[in-house]
Amino acid sequence: MSQSVLQDGKIFIGKSIKPEYLDLALANRHGLITGATGTGKTVTLQVLAEGFSRAGVPVFAADIKGDLSGIAVVGEPKDFLLKRAQEVGLENYKNGSSPVVFWDVLGNGGHPIRATVEDMGPLLLSRMLELNDVQEGVLNVAFRVASDEKLPLINLGDLRAIVNNVAARSKELTTKYGNVATTSVGAIQRRLLVLEDQGANHFFGEPPLDIWDFIRTAPDGRGVVNILSAEKLMEKPRLYATFLLWMLTKLWQTLPEVGDQPKPKLVFFFDEAHLLFDDAPKPLMDRIEQIARLVRSKGIGVYFITQNPMDVPNSVSAQLGNRVQHALRAFTPQEQRAVRAAAETFRRNPEIDTERVILELKVGEALVSMLENKGEPSIVQRTLIRPPEGRIGPLTEAERRSLIAASPFNGKYETVKNRESAEEILTSRGQAASKDAEATSGGSWTDTIFGSTKGPTGRQRQGMGDMIGRELQRSFSRTVASVIRGIIMKTIRGR
């Protein structure tokens, strides 16, 4: 039986004893793609992304290794791809490309993605910085003071400035906002240094990303594939987690409730998902679990791609109904447990030994179980994945730059905006206060720095500034006297 990429509201994935499909109406129930390195996970991701794009569904994909970028150009009609198309019964298979927009938090491999500190909010920042309750309370005070005093928090410089300002005014602010512990301020500043070291200065700023720019279709009706260049970002796990939390939270806050739809409004693919979960603090895990449970009502599907199914915590894995399992290796007891756990996540097929098949799968083969009918998982089947239409492998640098230049967003996010914000306003206030203090006291610059006070009788007490000024005056007088004496002595000798 001949197949096409899209058929009756379903994406054709590959062939087992029958054609295997992903039902678009159930695609927002999330999914998981797992398998050892080199077994075909990225190709499966590309196949699904191309299918969603063909169906008019925008896609976001974090491209950890750069391999997914090839989806943007027409693939080559290689013999093994043509043979695969014939084996799975793919009718009229031909190579093609998908409409792609490249993004990069660090601003190198795509349009920059930025958010303001204000937009991130104290809750997400506290969770990302792993602050304890007391430290989170201080950060909340800083945000509240900034809001009450009309101090825009745009970048990390603004956040540092307001935290320092709150610390300096702690006694004044305690009665209104609560206690501000200086030890907590120090801890927050140290955590901010760690974040800066990971490149967060590139992320925090303006212009901020318009989340609707991810949810677009091309002029021909295909969904735009948004690719996040993450080759370097994967080395900065705190920044990666911050970006993920902000983006998903932003979607949750922005998009309206839509319930079940014929197809998703947007599908997210996160490659190398273990980078997200490894050593993640509990608050981060709680947020991810919450998003997995709730974001589907916004029409968003989230798909994780990783090597080992045990990389994904049970609380999150339970939300992932559509599953593709490529081959795993089992050389150690831990790897054997992983294979057993992977086999147990599927709806049992009495015709195959799932645990054994996971070890025998060839490159491009996978165990597939997709949601069907009213949302129940299908019986797991050994499936040959269909070939993608775009290039398998990365773009050249020249190809990437050409596509970025032709993007509809070229120039929208590239130039950083530097409007007056908290750091500049607080600096200006400090300078004005110093001038006012000097004018009021009538003292010199040394008095402004070192201070001059009045004694208990009301008479001016000699301050440090007075002492230094008088000493400078005496020194100058002695020097002038010495020079004059020298001139007189020379004159007398000359006679």
Secondary structure, 3 states (H helix, E strand, C coil): CCECCEECCEEEEEECCCEEEEEHHHHHHCEEEECCCCCCHHHHHHHHHHHHHHCCCCEEEEECCCHHHHHHCECCCCHHHHHHHHHHCECCCCCCCCCEEEEECCCCCCEECCECHHHHHHHHHHHHHCCCHHHHHHHHHHHHHHHHCCCCCCCHHHHHHHHHHHHHCHHHHHHHHCCCCHHHHHHHHHHHHHHHHCCHHHHECECCCCHHHHCCECCCCCECEEEEECCCHHHCHHHHHHHHHHHHHHHHHHCCCCCCCCCCCEEEEECCCHHHHCCCCHHHHHHHHHHHHHHHHHCEEEEEEECCHHHCCHHHHCCCCEEEECCCCCCCHHHHHHHHHHHHCCCCCCCCCHHHHHHHCCCCEEEEECEECCCEECCCEEEEECCCCECCCCCCHHHHHHHHHCCCCCCCCCCCECCCCHHHHHHHHHHHHHHHHHHHHCCCHHHHHHCCCECCCCCECCCHHHHHHHHHHHHHHHHHHHHHHHHHHHHHHHC
